[in-house]
């Protein structure tokens, strides 16, 4: 855990879950993040590449 400020913690790092690493287009892996994080859940409902875009924007 890394405390970023009094209201925000960073849990985990160095993963492909940011959408910038790995073979997203051909992966059948669905991380819990896409169901548990509201901004990603909304992208997940719209479609696979909208989810990727949301993952990348949050990571950036």
N, C-alpha and C positions, 0 to 999 in steps of 0.2 A: 504494500500500500504506500502510495506517495500522496501526501496532503498538498494539494495545489493552492487552496485557500481555505478559509474557515468553513465553507459550504461544499467543497468539491474534493473528492479523492480520486486518484488514478489507480485502477486495479488492472494489473497485467500490462505487458508491453512486449515488443519484439514478436508480434504475431502477424499472420497473413490476414487477420480479420479486418485490417484497415482497407482492404480492397486494392492495395497497390502491389501486392506480391503474390505469386502463385498463379495457378491456371483457373481463375474464377469461371470462365466460360464453360469449361468442361468438368468442373467439380460438382459432385452430387452431395457434398457436405453442406448441411444447413446448421449454422451455429445458433445457439440459444439467444445470442445477441439480437438476431433478427426477429425474435418473438418477445424479448424482454425489454428492449430499449424502444421507447415510443417512436422516436424519429425513424428508427429502422423498421419497425413494425409497419408503419405507414408506407414506406418504400416497398416492403415485401408484398403488401397487398396489391400494389400497382403492377409489379413485375420484377423479374430477375435483374435487369439492367438498371432499373430505377433504384433497387436496393443497393446495387454496387455504387451508384452515384451517391446515395445517401451515406454509405459507409465511408467513401473517400472524402466527402465533405466534412463529416464529423472528425475523421482522423486528421485532416489538414488543419 
